[in-house]
Amino acid sequence: MQPKPRKQDNKIEKMSWEDFLGISPKRVKYENLEEQITRQISEGKLLNPLKLIIGTWPGNESDEEFEDLLNNLH
């Protein structure tokens, strides 16, 4: 199915799918997973940012103190 032609100044102009959808094939770049990871690392993104927060806690509470705090929320 082709997009419908549009009228412009009493002339019918045929539209491409890219024009109809508002995209340009030059602007659209598809990356596979490996390309995306390589690009993100080259842009400075950490390989696994979760490593920065796993095992850290902002306070000095023990597990028991933290459990007591949670129990007191009820």
N, C-alpha and C positions, 0 to 999 in steps of 0.2 A: 504494500500500500504506500503510495507516494503522498507527500503533503499536498494540500490544496494550493493551487496557484493564488497569488494575491494580486489585486489590481492596484496599480500605481500610475497616476496621471493618465487614466484611460488605457493603460497598457497592462497586459497580464504578464506577471513575472513569475517564473517557476522558482520555488523555494527548495533548498536542500534540507535534509533532515537536520543538519547542524544548525542552519539558520532558524528552522522551525523550533528547535529545542533550545536555542540560544547558547549553543556551545560552539567552540571552534576546535577542529581537530588539532590545531597547532598548540592550543592551550591545554588540552587534555593529555595528561601523561599517566600511563598506567605503570605501576611498579609491582613486581612480584615481591614476596616477603623478604627475600635476601637483599634485593635492591633497596627496599624501604629501611631495613635495619642498617645497612651500610651508610645510607644517606643520613639517617638520624644520628648515628655514632659520629660521622664526620661533622655534623652540626653541633656536636658537643653533648648530646644526650647520653646519659649513663646507660650502660647495658641493662642493668636491673636496678632501678631506683628504689625498689622495696628493701634492698639491703641496707639502705640508709636508716630505715625506721624499725626494722625487725629487731627485737631484743632490747629496744630502748624504751624508757619510760621517763616522763618529765619529773617525777618526784622520787623520793627515797622510801616509799612505802614498801613494806614486805607484802607477800601474797596474803597473809592473814589480815593485815591492816586493810588492804584493798578489799578483801572479801567482807570485812566488817563495814566498810564504807558503803558497799553495794547493798548489804542487808539493811542498813539504816535508811536507805532511800524509800523503802516501802512505807 
